[in-house]
Amino acid sequence: MASKTLLLAVLLTAISASTATMAQAPATPACTTPVTLPAELSGWSPRSPLAAASSLAGLASATIVPGAAIDAALQPTPAMQYLMRPEKPGGSVSYGGLFAFTVPTAGTYRVALDSGAWLDVLADGKPVTSSAHGHGPDCSGIRKMVDFPLAAGPHVLQIAANGKPSLVVLVTRLP
Amino acid sequence: MKGAHILLIGAALLAAMAPAPTNWDWALPAGIALPSVPADNPMSAAKVAMGRRLFHDADLSIDGTMSCATCHSQRHGFADDNRTRPGVDGSPGRRNVPGLVNIAWATPLTWADPRLTTLEAQMLVPVLGDHPVEMGMKGKEAEIARRLSADACYGKMFIAAFPESRGRIDMANIARAVAAFERTMISFDTPFDKAGRGGAPLSAQAQRGAKIFFGEAGCAACHSGVNFTDYRFHRLAASIDPGPNEVSGRPDDLNLFRTPGLRNVALTAPYLHDGSAATLADALRAHGVKAVKIGQVTDIIAFLETLTDASFVADRRYAYPEAACPS
C-alpha cells in the first residue's frame, strides 16, 4: 500500500495545476443553532460588499483584506479576462472574478467559499499549488476550503464557474 | 433513469451497430479488435474535436458550473475522487463516477442500467436525467441549443461535424459528437501492456499479484478480457441500491452491478458502485477474497497499479481544448 499511496500522491501533486478538485457538499444537515467557527474562520462574518474585477486593469479596486470576508459581486464569465485560464472555466451562463490580496507574512492561507466554484491563487502570474482542500464546518455556510502555502507579497485570487453572481469569499491565515 | 424523453432521444440514436469504418485510424495495437460504431455516427476528426469541446463545456449544465469533465476528471482516470457526486442543484449522487477508458468497447455502459448500450444514449443521462439530477437540463434542451448557437465557433464546428444535417444543433448531434470523442479515449500502453508486448517486465511483486489475480483469487472470472471486465452484472452483496432491478423489475436483477473495468483503477478511488471502498484493499475485502492472505493483497494491488497508463491521463488530446475554435 505504501507504494500505491506514494504513486497516487505523486500523480495528484504533479498533475494538479493550482487547486484541488472541486469540493462537494455532503448531504445538508439540519441546522437549528448557529455554529461556532474556529478562530481562523472567525472573519466569515460580518462581511463587506466588493465587486470582482473582470481583468487585470480592475484588480486594484477589487482588493480583499485577509481575515475579512466579502460578499462578492461576480462578473459574467463571457466578460472575464483571466490572468491564467482556469482548469474549470465555467459555461457562458456562469460567473467569475478576479481579486487582489496581499499576504503580510508567509504562511498557509485558506480560501473559503460558500459555493463549489473553481479557484486559483496566483503569485507573480503563476498558479500556487494547493496543499489541502475540504469542506467547511457543518452549518457554517462554508462549502469549500482550499489551503495554499503563500509567501509574503501580492497575490491574485481567480474565481471561475460559479453558478450565481454572488459569492462569499474569505482569505485567512491558518495558525 | 426515469425520463421518458431521454429514452426517446436515446432510441433515436440506437442505430444498428456496425463495424468501424475503415477511414478512421484507431491506432490499435495488434490483436485488439476494432470497436463497433453506430452506423449513423461514423467517426470524423471534426466530430471528435467538437465532442472534446462539448465534453469540457459547462454550458451543458443548468447554471454553467458542471461539464462532463467536472466528474470525469482526467487526473483521476476520468473518474471522481468523491464517493458520489452531488448534482448541479446539490441533490445527492447515487452511484460512484466510473472511469473512462476504452469505452468504445463497453456495452452496457453503466453500473446498473442494461438499457444503456451506446455512448450516444448514455451521454444524455447525466445531462437530462433526474434520477438523480446531475447536470440539471431536463426539459432544457432548447436552452442548450440556444447557448451553443450563440457561439459562432460552435456554429462552424457543427457544420463541419454534421454536414448532412447542415450543422443542426440539437441533443442528438451533441450526443453523437461527445460519443465520438469518448470513443477516442483509448489506452493500451500500461506497464502491463508493455510487458505483454515484450517490454520491461513487471516487478516481482506485481508478477506475484498477477498470478494470484488470474489464478487462485478468481478475480479474472469477472474482470476478464483486455479491459478487465466481462461487461456483465454480478452481485457482491446486498445493497440499498436495487441495481438493474430498478428498470427491469426482475427479482433476479436485485443488487446486481456491472463489473467495472480495471484499467487505471489505481487512480479511480473510491471504489464499488456506491464508492464505499476507499482503497483498493477495501475493494478487495468487499469482494470477499477471504482465501487471499494479507501479503497477497499487496501483491494484487501491485499488479493493479501496473494497469495505470500515465501517458493517457496526461494526454492533452483529451484535455480541455487550448483554443475554442480549432484552426
Chai-1 contact restraints between the chains, C-beta under 6 A:
chainA,res_idxA,chainB,res_idxB,connection_type,confidence,min_distance_angstrom,max_distance_angstrom,comment,restraint_id
A,K4,B,I301,contact,1.0,0.0,6.0,A-B,restraint_1
A,K4,B,E305,contact,1.0,0.0,6.0,A-B,restraint_2
A,I15,B,R75,contact,1.0,0.0,6.0,A-B,restraint_3
A,T21,B,D81,contact,1.0,0.0,6.0,A-B,restraint_4
A,Q24,B,N82,contact,1.0,0.0,6.0,A-B,restraint_5
A,Q24,B,P86,contact,1.0,0.0,6.0,A-B,restraint_6
A,A27,B,P92,contact,1.0,0.0,6.0,A-B,restraint_7
A,G90,B,A58,contact,1.0,0.0,6.0,A-B,restraint_8
A,G90,B,G64,contact,1.0,0.0,6.0,A-B,restraint_9
A,G91,B,A58,contact,1.0,0.0,6.0,A-B,restraint_10
A,G91,B,D59,contact,1.0,0.0,6.0,A-B,restraint_11
A,G91,B,G64,contact,1.0,0.0,6.0,A-B,restraint_12
A,S92,B,D59,contact,1.0,0.0,6.0,A-B,restraint_13
A,S92,B,R147,contact,1.0,0.0,6.0,A-B,restraint_14
A,V93,B,G64,contact,1.0,0.0,6.0,A-B,restraint_15
A,S94,B,G64,contact,1.0,0.0,6.0,A-B,restraint_16
A,S94,B,T65,contact,1.0,0.0,6.0,A-B,restraint_17
A,A161,B,A58,contact,1.0,0.0,6.0,A-B,restraint_18
A,A161,B,T65,contact,1.0,0.0,6.0,A-B,restraint_19
A,G163,B,D63,contact,1.0,0.0,6.0,A-B,restraint_20
A,G163,B,T65,contact,1.0,0.0,6.0,A-B,restraint_21
